[in-house]
């Protein structure tokens, strides 16, 4: 059986207005992420949230802070989605993500979220991602500046594919 999972990386309060590290185009990316979640659910794809947690004294994603929390609209859109907690850019590194994907019998991974040039790309090109058909939703990703976002996508285009939400969850 072929199953797709939508991996939503770090949609956390620190990356939005009033957060400690607001990103370019965060609200537009959020809308696209919400569209992706809806589309995934309509096609019976798994939705998995990823949350970066740092030490309580960290300026970003400090454990116990408001900024570390996943944006409430994401939680509302995917209330039953498992949350993978990470401490590194690669969502596979020292987490239960591989085990979770195996349990869900996933073979296709659609990635979106925050910090295109860091957490999104590091997860997409991780050695642990090799068993999966990986694609990225560029419009549902963002980072500090548009140019950095575009450079990051260009840099990994030989390793992963890009897709649009309307095609991402089609049954293969």
C-alpha positions, 0 to 999 in steps of 0.5 A: 500500500502506498501512503503519503505523509505531510510533514509540517516543519516548525510552524511555531509562534517564534516565526510569526509576527510578535515572535522572536524571529519573524520570517518573510511571508510567514502568514502566506506560508501559513495559509498554504500549510493550512491548505496542504493539511486540508488536502492531505486529510481529504486524501487520507494522507497522514499529517505529522507536525514537527516542533523544535524545542531548545533549552529554556534560556535559548532566544528561539524556541525556548522550552516552556515559552509561547514562542516554542508552541505550534501556531494554534491554527495548525493545531486546530487544523490537525488536532490529531496529528502526532508531534515529533519533537526535535533539537536539530535541523534534520527532523530525522536526527535523534527523533522518532520520525522514522519509526512513526513513518514506518508505523504509518506505512508511509512511502511518500513524504511531502514537506513544508514549513519554516526555514526553507534553507535549514530545517526543510532542506536538511530534512528533505536531503537527510540520509534517513529520507532516502527510502521515501519519495520526497517532495517539497511544497515551495509555496508552503515554506518560508525563511528570513528573506525571499532570496534565501528561500529561492536559493535553498530550493534551487540548491536541492532541486536535483535531490527532491521534487517540487509539487503543488498542493493540488497534486501532492496527495494524489494516489499513485 
